[in-house]
Amino acid sequence: MALGEYVMISPDLTQYGEWVKGQVIEVEDNSFVGTVISAQTEDGNIFFGKAADFKRVA
């Protein structure tokens, strides 16, 4: 995933009932957990977590 790319964010991170669309604002290569993605939703909330918690928007 790359900066500016749109992704769907897992309910495991957001605590919402469904996947939410957001835009990638940071990609970090963490030596402990692997790639960590930070994404911001349209309402301004920022969520971050392992890459597995995000899906690319088709």
Secondary structure, DSSP 4 states (H G I P E B T S, - for coil): --TT-EEEE-HHHH-SSS-EEEEEEEEEEETTTEEEEEEEETTS-EEEEEGGGEEE--
